[in-house]
Amino acid sequence: MKNVLVLLGIVICMVSASFTEVHAQIVDGAYKRTDISKKKPMPLPPLREADVMWSKKIWRIIDLREKMNQVMYFPTVETEGRNSLVNLLLKGIESGLLTAYDARTDDEFKVPLTYEQVKEAFGATTRTRRVRDLETGEFRDQVITAEIRGEEVKQFMVKEEWYFDKQTSTMNTRIIGICPIQEYYRDEDVNRQNVQRRQVFWVYYPEARDLLASNAVMNPNNIAQSMSYDDLFIKRKFNSYVVKQSNVYNNRAISQYLTGRDAMLESERIEQDIFNYEQDLWEY
């Protein structure tokens, strides 16, 4: 009887191992794709202060509703190991891989936030409101627990510094930080007529590169040529517009002194000034 039980145990183990091996060989596609979860970001060339001949800080907006930028908005729920940019940042903050900084204070990464404080910044808090009971007609307290709605992030602000490196005679840029911008409606705005926007938190980009480099972004035209989020930012595979540049007036934004078409022209002028600075250094 003992020998029968031993033999039965061996058979079960063999069947289980065979099933595990077959399951491990399942490839969801025509070929086995490279796992980039261990991928490291491409090292940036060293930069000395003495080599920087000119520099300017720029703040720009990436609107996720633009077709080119939608790869950062979708998928709104994790799909095939891919996450939207805001959900990826939130996972990094929750796991302790990233530090979030208060966007209400400034954009200089001075005040760190906990994950619970990030939830509060999103408006995902537990609150009580008075509602009328439909059966009794009397008012009672109703507890509402809100959750983070990543799909409400429709824009990202990017803080970067453009500089001319006299050692290599090139104009380059380094991203300093990224900040999700949430669009929402107030509770009293039942008809949803007045959209509200708020900067939720800042993430220091050099700290986030390891996480961004190990997570893929879908190429909608060719899934065989996908890239990481870090590749997307380093290669400038996004569309954006300038909303602020470093200036003597407390780094005021364009919206503080121009509106409408004039603000758009000012944004284009700032971009053109950076281009002209480099071109004016050479003779043709």
C-alpha positions as CSV (number, residue, x, y, z in Angstrom):
1,M,0.0,0.0,0.0
2,K,2.9,2.3,0.9
3,N,4.5,1.7,-2.5
4,V,1.3,2.5,-4.3
5,L,1.0,5.8,-2.5
6,V,4.7,6.7,-3.4
7,L,4.1,5.7,-7.0
8,L,0.9,7.8,-7.1
9,G,2.8,10.8,-5.7
10,I,5.5,10.5,-8.3
11,V,2.9,10.4,-11.1
12,I,1.1,13.5,-9.8
13,C,4.5,15.4,-9.6
14,M,5.4,14.4,-13.2
15,V,2.0,15.5,-14.5
16,S,2.2,18.8,-12.6
17,A,5.7,19.5,-13.9
18,S,4.6,18.7,-17.4
19,F,1.7,21.1,-17.2
20,T,3.9,23.8,-15.8
21,E,6.4,23.4,-18.6
22,V,3.7,23.5,-21.2
23,H,2.2,26.6,-19.6
24,A,5.6,28.3,-19.5
25,Q,6.0,27.7,-23.2
26,I,2.8,29.6,-24.1
27,V,3.7,32.7,-26.2
28,D,1.1,35.3,-26.5
29,G,2.0,36.3,-30.1
30,A,3.9,35.1,-33.1
31,Y,7.3,35.2,-31.4
32,K,8.8,35.6,-27.9
33,R,9.3,39.3,-27.1
34,T,12.1,40.7,-25.1
35,D,11.3,41.4,-21.4
36,I,12.2,45.0,-20.7
37,S,11.3,44.9,-17.0
38,K,15.0,44.7,-16.2
39,K,16.1,47.3,-18.8
40,K,18.2,50.2,-17.5
41,P,18.0,53.7,-18.9
42,M,20.6,54.9,-21.4
43,P,23.3,56.8,-19.5
44,L,23.4,60.5,-20.3
45,P,26.7,62.1,-21.3
46,P,28.5,63.9,-18.4
47,L,27.9,67.6,-18.2
48,R,30.1,70.1,-16.3
49,E,29.0,73.6,-15.3
50,A,32.1,75.0,-17.0
51,D,30.9,73.6,-20.4
52,V,27.5,75.2,-20.3
53,M,27.7,78.4,-22.3
54,W,24.0,79.2,-22.2
55,S,20.9,77.8,-20.6
56,K,17.2,78.4,-20.1
57,K,14.5,76.6,-18.2
58,I,11.3,75.8,-20.0
59,W,7.9,74.6,-18.8
60,R,5.7,72.9,-21.4
61,I,2.4,71.1,-21.5
62,I,1.8,67.7,-23.1
63,D,-1.9,67.3,-23.9
64,L,-2.8,63.6,-23.8
65,R,-5.8,64.2,-26.1
66,E,-3.5,64.9,-29.0
67,K,-3.2,61.8,-31.2
68,M,0.6,61.7,-30.9
69,N,0.4,61.7,-27.1
70,Q,-2.4,59.2,-26.5
71,V,0.2,56.4,-25.9
72,M,0.8,58.0,-22.5
73,Y,-3.0,58.1,-21.7
74,F,-3.8,54.5,-22.7
75,P,-4.3,51.9,-21.4
76,T,-6.4,53.3,-18.6
77,V,-6.3,49.8,-17.0
78,E,-3.2,47.6,-17.1
79,T,-3.1,45.6,-20.4
80,E,-0.4,43.1,-21.4
81,G,1.9,44.5,-18.7
82,R,1.5,48.1,-20.0
83,N,0.3,51.0,-17.9
84,S,-0.6,54.6,-18.6
85,L,2.0,57.1,-17.5
86,V,0.1,58.4,-14.5
87,N,-0.8,54.9,-13.3
88,L,2.8,53.9,-13.6
89,L,4.0,56.9,-11.6
90,L,1.3,56.1,-8.9
91,K,2.5,52.5,-8.7
92,G,6.1,53.8,-8.3
93,I,5.0,56.2,-5.5
94,E,2.9,53.6,-3.7
95,S,5.8,51.0,-3.8
96,G,8.4,53.5,-2.6
97,L,10.4,53.6,-5.9
98,L,9.5,57.2,-6.5
99,T,9.1,60.3,-4.4
100,A,6.2,62.6,-5.1
101,Y,6.6,66.3,-4.3
102,D,4.0,68.9,-3.5
103,A,2.9,70.8,-6.6
104,R,1.0,73.4,-4.6
105,T,4.2,74.7,-2.9
106,D,6.4,75.1,-6.0
107,D,8.1,73.1,-8.7
108,E,11.5,72.8,-7.0
109,F,11.0,69.4,-5.4
110,K,11.2,70.7,-1.8
111,V,8.2,69.1,0.0
112,P,7.9,65.3,-0.3
113,L,4.4,63.7,-0.2
114,T,3.3,60.3,1.1
115,Y,1.0,58.1,-1.0
116,E,-1.9,59.1,1.2
117,Q,-1.1,62.7,0.6
118,V,-1.0,62.1,-3.1
119,K,-4.5,60.5,-2.9
120,E,-5.7,63.6,-1.1
121,A,-4.1,65.8,-3.8
122,F,-6.2,63.8,-6.3
123,G,-9.3,64.5,-4.3
124,A,-9.6,60.8,-3.4
125,T,-10.6,61.3,0.2
126,T,-13.3,59.9,2.6
127,R,-15.9,62.6,3.3
128,T,-19.4,62.8,4.7
129,R,-22.3,64.6,3.1
130,R,-26.0,65.1,4.0
131,V,-28.5,63.3,1.8
132,R,-32.2,62.9,1.9
133,D,-33.5,59.4,2.6
134,L,-35.9,58.4,-0.2
135,E,-38.0,56.3,2.1
136,T,-38.3,58.5,5.2
137,G,-37.7,61.9,3.7
138,E,-35.3,62.7,6.5
139,F,-31.7,63.8,6.0
140,R,-28.9,61.5,7.0
141,D,-25.1,61.3,6.8
142,Q,-23.6,59.4,3.8
143,V,-19.9,58.4,3.8
144,I,-18.3,58.7,0.4
145,T,-14.9,57.1,-0.2
146,A,-13.4,58.4,-3.5
147,E,-10.7,56.6,-5.4
148,I,-7.9,58.0,-7.6
149,R,-9.2,58.4,-11.2
150,G,-6.1,58.2,-13.4
151,E,-8.2,58.8,-16.5
152,E,-8.9,62.4,-15.2
153,V,-5.2,63.3,-15.9
154,K,-5.4,64.8,-19.4
155,Q,-2.2,66.8,-19.4
156,F,1.4,66.6,-18.1
157,M,3.6,69.6,-17.3
158,V,7.3,69.0,-18.1
159,K,10.0,71.1,-16.6
160,E,13.3,71.0,-18.5
161,E,16.5,72.9,-19.1
162,W,17.9,73.7,-22.5
163,Y,21.6,74.4,-22.7
164,F,24.4,74.9,-25.2
165,D,27.4,72.6,-24.5
166,K,30.5,74.4,-25.8
167,Q,32.5,71.2,-25.4
168,T,30.4,69.4,-28.0
169,S,29.0,72.6,-29.7
170,T,25.5,71.2,-29.5
171,M,22.2,72.4,-28.1
172,N,20.7,69.8,-25.7
173,T,18.0,69.5,-23.2
174,R,17.6,67.7,-19.9
175,I,14.1,66.9,-18.4
176,I,14.0,67.9,-14.7
177,G,10.5,66.9,-13.6
178,I,7.1,65.9,-14.7
179,C,3.7,66.8,-13.2
180,P,0.3,65.3,-14.0
181,I,-2.6,67.7,-14.4
182,Q,-6.0,66.5,-13.3
183,E,-9.2,67.8,-14.9
184,Y,-12.3,67.4,-12.8
185,Y,-15.7,69.0,-11.9
186,R,-16.8,70.2,-8.5
187,D,-19.6,68.3,-6.8
188,E,-22.0,71.2,-7.1
189,D,-21.3,71.4,-10.9
190,V,-24.1,68.9,-11.7
191,N,-24.2,69.9,-15.4
192,R,-20.4,69.7,-15.7
193,Q,-20.0,73.1,-17.4
194,N,-16.9,74.4,-15.7
195,V,-13.9,72.1,-15.9
196,Q,-11.3,72.5,-13.1
197,R,-7.5,71.8,-13.5
198,R,-4.9,71.2,-10.8
199,Q,-1.3,70.1,-10.7
200,V,-1.3,67.0,-8.5
201,F,2.3,66.3,-7.7
202,W,5.8,66.6,-9.2
203,V,8.2,63.7,-9.8
204,Y,11.9,64.3,-10.2
205,Y,12.7,62.8,-13.6
206,P,16.3,61.5,-13.0
207,E,14.9,59.5,-10.1
208,A,12.0,58.1,-12.3
209,R,14.2,57.0,-15.2
210,D,14.8,53.5,-13.9
211,L,11.0,52.9,-13.6
212,L,10.2,54.5,-16.9
213,A,12.9,52.6,-18.8
214,S,11.6,49.3,-17.6
215,N,8.0,49.9,-18.8
216,A,6.9,49.8,-22.4
217,V,4.9,52.2,-24.5
218,M,2.8,50.8,-27.3
219,N,3.7,51.9,-30.9
220,P,0.2,52.1,-32.5
221,N,1.7,51.7,-36.0
222,N,4.0,48.9,-35.3
223,I,4.0,46.8,-32.1
224,A,7.3,45.2,-33.1
225,Q,9.0,48.6,-32.5
226,S,7.7,49.5,-29.1
227,M,9.8,51.7,-26.8
228,S,10.0,52.5,-23.1
229,Y,8.6,55.6,-21.5
230,D,12.2,56.8,-20.9
231,D,12.9,56.4,-24.7
232,L,9.8,58.4,-25.5
233,F,11.0,61.4,-23.4
234,I,14.7,61.2,-24.3
235,K,13.9,61.0,-28.0
236,R,11.2,63.7,-27.7
237,K,8.5,61.5,-29.2
238,F,5.7,63.7,-28.0
239,N,4.0,67.0,-29.0
240,S,3.8,69.9,-26.6
241,Y,3.7,73.7,-26.3
242,V,5.6,76.1,-24.0
243,V,3.7,77.7,-21.1
244,K,6.5,79.3,-19.2
245,Q,10.2,80.2,-19.4
246,S,12.7,81.3,-16.7
247,N,12.4,85.0,-16.4
248,V,13.0,87.9,-14.0
249,Y,9.3,88.3,-13.2
250,N,9.1,85.4,-10.6
251,N,9.1,82.9,-13.5
252,R,5.6,84.1,-14.4
253,A,3.6,81.9,-16.9
254,I,2.6,83.2,-20.3
255,S,-1.1,83.1,-19.2
256,Q,-0.3,85.8,-16.6
257,Y,0.3,88.4,-19.3
258,L,-1.1,87.1,-22.5
259,T,-4.2,85.2,-23.6
260,G,-5.7,83.5,-26.6
261,R,-3.8,83.8,-29.9
262,D,-1.2,86.1,-28.4
263,A,-0.3,83.5,-25.8
264,M,0.1,80.9,-28.6
265,L,2.4,83.2,-30.6
266,E,4.4,83.9,-27.5
267,S,4.9,80.1,-27.0
268,E,6.1,79.8,-30.5
269,R,8.4,82.8,-30.1
270,I,10.1,81.2,-27.1
271,E,10.7,78.0,-29.1
272,Q,12.0,80.0,-32.0
273,D,14.4,82.0,-29.8
274,I,16.0,78.7,-28.6
275,F,16.4,77.6,-32.2
276,N,17.8,81.0,-33.3
277,Y,20.4,81.1,-30.5
278,E,22.1,78.0,-31.8
279,Q,21.8,79.1,-35.5
280,D,23.3,82.5,-34.8
281,L,26.5,80.9,-33.4
282,W,27.6,79.8,-36.9
283,E,28.4,81.4,-40.2
284,Y,27.1,79.8,-43.4
